[in-house]
Amino acid sequence: MLRPPGGPPTHMTRCQPVRETNMPVGSMGLYKSPSGDRWFLVHEPGSARVCIRHEPNPASGGEASMMDIGEFLAQPRGPQHDELLRLIGSLVNQAPIYR
């Protein structure tokens, strides 16, 4: 949820909705739950956005969804969130990419 200066909160999805095509280019598996739900870290083609894609288990009949990382982390914490935070933390131990 975003709050424009002086305004009420608004719900804005910065990531593109899931299309009927295959997985977007630039994705990596993030977490798979015991029930079969899967989460992916996705780099949207043609943009600098990085999003989370959730694919519910087939038995649930739910549809895949894309969300902004901030929106994902604002949800109640689960093991999928821990895995994203672990991945981000692992980047801190790498050499800096700036010169």
NORSUL-V906302 format. One record per pair of residues at least 24 apart in sequence whose C-alpha atoms are under 10 Angstrom apart, sorted by the first residue. I is the first residue (numbers start at 1). GAP is how many residues later the second one is. D is the distance in whole Angstrom. If there is no record, write none. Layout:
((I/GAP/D) (I/GAP/D))
This chain:
((1/69/9) (1/70/7) (1/73/9) (2/68/10) (2/69/9) (11/60/10) (12/55/10) (12/56/9) (12/59/9) (13/53/9) (13/54/6) (13/55/7) (13/58/8) (14/35/8) (14/36/10) (14/37/9) (14/52/9) (14/53/7) (14/54/6) (14/55/10) (14/57/10) (15/27/10) (15/28/10) (15/29/8) (15/32/10) (15/34/7) (15/35/8) (15/36/6) (15/37/9) (15/38/10) (15/50/10) (15/51/6) (15/52/6) (15/53/6) (15/54/9) (16/28/8) (16/33/9) (16/35/9) (16/49/9) (16/50/7) (16/51/8) (16/52/9) (17/36/10) (17/47/9) (17/48/7) (17/49/6) (17/50/8) (18/35/8) (18/36/10) (18/45/9) (18/46/7) (18/47/6) (18/48/6) (18/49/10) (19/45/9) (19/46/9) (19/47/10) (20/44/10) (23/30/9) (24/29/10) (26/24/9) (27/24/9) (27/25/9) (27/26/9) (28/24/10) (28/25/10) (29/24/9) (30/24/10) (30/50/7) (30/51/9) (30/52/10) (30/53/7) (30/54/7) (30/57/9) (31/48/8) (31/49/5) (31/50/9) (31/51/9) (31/52/7) (31/53/8) (32/24/10) (32/25/10) (32/47/9) (32/48/8) (33/24/9) (33/45/10) (33/46/8) (33/47/8) (35/24/9) (35/25/10) (36/24/10) (37/27/10) (37/43/10) (38/26/9) (38/42/9) (39/25/10) (39/26/10) (39/27/10) (39/41/7) (39/42/10) (39/44/10) (39/45/10) (40/26/9) (40/40/9) (40/44/9) (41/25/10) (41/28/9) (41/43/8) (42/24/9) (42/25/10) (42/27/10) (52/32/10))
